[in-house]
Amino acid sequence: MPRIAVQSETFDPGAEIAALQAAAPQAGAIATFTGVVRSDAAHPIVAMTLEHYPAMTEPAIRRIAAQAEQRFSLLGCTIIHRFGRLLPGDPIVFVATAASHRRAALQATEFLIDWLKTRAPFWKQEHLSDGSAIWVAALAQDEADADRWSSLPPRNDSGS
């Protein structure tokens, strides 16, 4: 069963990896992704606010995690997504997958992040250095990344 957390508190990726490894000791690979709030000269963000509807969010994430577990023959999965006001450098999202082989773990992690980035029921507002705020929409490239999973057959091989 996947570990899903939707929370305002920060998380420790190292502790999450250790917990997943302990829960899936037979795994030959654990792949992870940690997303952070970014800010740069071209897009100076001072904060990001993430909102969600709790009755929708966790069930939706559980459904996609179950799909990933089946599609990639996962031995374990952790997904943490934060909400609330976050500052540049703060972690937003963490995905870790455990599988028998690296290819399945890596692809499952990418599949989950693509879904979280484009389809998860979160609303993101960026607060810019000039005092303005904008709601964030998925980029065309993000949508294309997510759409490719619907055209690829599920992987259930033992690729290393």
N, C-alpha and C positions, 0 to 999 in steps of 0.2 A: 504494500500500500504506500502510495507516495506521501511525503511530508509536504504539506501545503501550509504556508503562513502568509496572511495579509496583515501587515502590522505597521505601526508608526515608528516603532523602535528600530534602531540599527541592528546589524547582525555581524557575526564573526565568520567570514568564509572558511577559515581554517578549522574552526570547531564544527561547522556544517559538513565539511569534507570528511573529517574524522568520524562523525556520527553516521554518515552514509556508508563509509567503509566498514564500520563496525556492524551496520545493519545488513550489509551485502558482502560478507567476507569472501565469497566465491567469485566476486567480480574480478575480471582481468583488466578492467579499465574504468576510470572515473574521469569524466569530462565536466568542466565547469565554465560558467560565464558569470561575471559580475559586472553589472552596468552601473555607472556613476553619473551624477549630474556634472555636465561639462559647461565651461564658459571660456570663451576666447575673445580676442580682439574683434573678430568679425561678428560675433554674436554674444555680446557681454550680458550674461545672465547673472543676476544677484541672488536669485532663489527660484525654485520650482515648487508649485503646489500640485499634488496629485490627489484627486478625489475619486471616490468609487461608491457604489451602492452595494453594501455588504451582502444582501440577500442574493445578488447576482454574481458577485465577483468570485468568491471561493468556489461555489458550485461549477462555474464556467472553467476555472482553472483545474478543478478536479477532473472534469470531463476530458480536457485536452491532455492532462497528465496520464489518464487511463488509456487514451488513444496512443500516446507515445510509448507507454509501457508495452502495449500489445504490438504496435507497428515495428518497434525496434528490439523486442524481446528483452526489455530492461529488467535488471535485477533489483533496481531501486531508483528513486527519483526524489529530489528536493527542489521545491520552488518557493522562494520568498519574494514577495513584492511589497514595497513600502508605500505608504500614503502619508499625506500631510505636507508640511512645508519642509523642503530640503534645500541645502546650500551646495554650491559648487564643491565637488569632491566627495560629497556624501554618496554612499551606495544606495541605489534604487532597487535593483533586482538581482537575485542570485538564482541560478539554475545549476543543478548538479545531477548527472545521470551516471548510473553504474550498469555496466553490461559485461558480458563475457569477453568482448573484443572491442578494440578502440573505435573502429568505424561506426559501430552501432551507437556507442556512447557519444561520439562527436556529432553524428547526424541527429541523434535525439535531442541533444542540447541545442543545436542550431534550429531544429524544427520548433522546439518550445519557445525559444527566444523570438523567432519570426512571428509566431502566433501571439505572444505577449506584446510585441511591439505594434502589431496591427489590429488584433481582434479582441484583446482582453478589455473588459469593461472598466477602464480607467480613463479619467479625463485629466489632461496635463495643462497647466497654465505656467508659462514662463514669465518671470518678473525681470524686466530689463533695467539696465543701469540708468536709463533716462526717465525712469518712473512709470513707464508704460507696462502693460501686461498683454500677452497674447496667448490664445488657446492653441495648442499644438495638434496638428493633424499628421497622420502617417504620410511619409514621403512616397512618391511613386516607386522608388527603388525598394522601399520597405514592403510595399504591396506586392511588387513583382517577386521579391524573395519569398514571401509567404505563399503566393499563388503557385509557385513551382512545386510545392509539396502535394498539391492535389493532382498533379499530372505524373508524379513519380510513383511507381509501385512500392508497397511496403517492403522493407528489407528484413528478412528473417534468415539471412545466411550467416555463416560463421566467419565472415571476413575478419582478418586480424587487424 
